Amino acid sequence: MRPDTVASRRRLYLLARVVVARHYRRRLTLPMVAGALASSPRQLQRAYEQFGEHSFHEDLLARRMAAAATLLIEQPAIAVADVARLVGYRQPSHFARAFRRRYGLAPAGFREVARKNARHRRAARPSPSRSGRE
């Protein structure tokens, strides 16, 4: 393969990763992202095969699931259905199924486990002494 082909394919892959990172909340498909980057879906697929550890779909799913896990942990007031919508799912049930496949727990269960773990970490921390001397 020619060096300029490798370079342009790597650039395409990196740009696609940026699009996924910035726009994962929207409805994204391989053809849509390829078109936005003035490429063909097949070229983008080849770029993911050559430089990525995952396919385009897996990359998008991983980004959405990581964002969902962060929201579930850091924003307990946000309902699970709203988290689903915020990370790009129209149907909360589809989100819950994908989340369960990824993390082995339903989103609400994940949130509860994270909350318990945070409590245990806080309880295990040594309390600072008031005078600074022991």
C-alpha positions in Angstrom: 0.0 0.0 0.0 1.3 3.5 -0.9 2.4 5.7 2.0 0.0 8.5 1.1 -2.8 6.0 1.1 -1.9 4.8 4.6 -1.6 8.4 5.8 -4.9 9.5 4.3 -6.6 6.4 5.8 -5.2 7.1 9.2 -6.4 10.7 9.0 -9.8 9.4 8.0 -9.9 7.1 11.0 -8.8 9.8 13.4 -11.3 12.3 12.1 -14.1 9.7 12.4 -13.1 9.1 16.0 -13.4 12.9 16.6 -16.9 12.9 15.0 -18.0 10.0 17.2 -16.6 11.6 20.3 -18.3 14.9 19.6 -21.6 13.7 18.2 -22.3 10.4 19.8 -25.6 11.8 21.1 -27.0 12.1 17.6 -28.1 9.3 15.3 -24.8 8.3 13.6 -24.3 5.7 11.0 -21.2 4.7 9.1 -22.5 6.2 5.8 -23.4 9.4 7.5 -20.0 9.9 9.1 -18.2 8.8 5.9 -20.3 11.4 3.9 -19.5 14.1 6.5 -15.8 13.3 6.0 -16.1 13.2 2.2 -15.3 9.6 2.0 -17.1 6.3 1.2 -18.5 4.0 3.9 -16.2 1.3 2.6 -13.1 3.5 3.0 -14.1 4.4 6.5 -14.7 0.8 7.3 -11.2 -0.1 6.0 -9.7 2.7 8.1 -11.3 1.2 11.2 -10.1 -2.2 10.2 -6.6 -1.0 9.7 -6.1 1.4 12.6 -8.9 0.7 15.1 -9.3 -1.9 17.8 -13.0 -2.0 17.1 -15.5 -1.4 14.3 -17.2 1.9 13.8 -20.4 0.6 15.5 -18.4 -0.8 18.5 -16.6 2.5 18.8 -19.9 4.4 18.9 -21.4 2.0 21.4 -18.3 2.2 23.7 -18.5 6.0 23.6 -22.2 6.0 24.5 -21.8 3.4 27.2 -18.9 5.2 28.8 -20.8 8.5 28.8 -23.9 6.8 30.2 -21.9 5.2 33.0 -20.4 8.6 33.9 -23.8 10.2 34.0 -25.3 7.4 36.1 -22.5 7.7 38.7 -22.1 11.5 38.7 -25.7 12.6 38.2 -28.0 10.5 40.4 -30.9 12.9 40.0 -31.1 12.2 36.2 -33.6 9.4 35.5 -32.3 6.3 33.6 -34.7 7.1 30.7 -33.2 10.6 30.5 -29.6 9.2 30.5 -30.6 6.9 27.6 -31.9 9.9 25.6 -28.8 12.0 26.5 -26.4 9.4 25.1 -28.3 8.9 21.9 -30.9 6.2 22.5 -34.5 6.9 21.5 -35.8 3.8 23.4 -34.8 3.4 27.0 -35.4 -0.4 26.7 -32.8 -0.6 23.9 -30.4 1.4 26.1 -30.9 -0.8 29.1 -30.3 -3.9 27.0 -27.1 -2.5 25.5 -25.9 -1.3 28.9 -26.6 -4.7 30.5 -24.7 -6.4 27.8 -21.7 -4.1 28.3 -21.6 -3.9 32.1 -23.5 -7.0 33.3 -25.9 -4.9 35.3 -29.1 -2.9 34.5 -28.4 0.9 34.5 -30.3 1.4 37.9 -28.3 -1.5 39.4 -25.1 -0.1 38.1 -25.9 3.2 39.7 -26.7 1.6 43.0 -23.5 -0.4 43.1 -21.5 2.7 42.3 -23.3 4.6 45.1 -22.5 1.8 47.6 -18.8 1.7 46.4 -18.5 5.4 46.9 -19.9 5.2 50.4 -17.4 2.4 51.2 -14.5 4.5 49.8 -15.5 7.5 51.9 -15.9 5.3 55.0 -12.4 3.7 54.4 -10.6 7.0 54.1 -8.7 8.1 57.2 -10.0 11.2 58.7 -7.6 14.1 58.9 -6.5 15.0 62.4 -7.5 18.5 63.6 -4.1 19.6 64.9 -2.0 18.2 62.1 -0.1 16.1 64.7 -0.8 12.6 65.8 
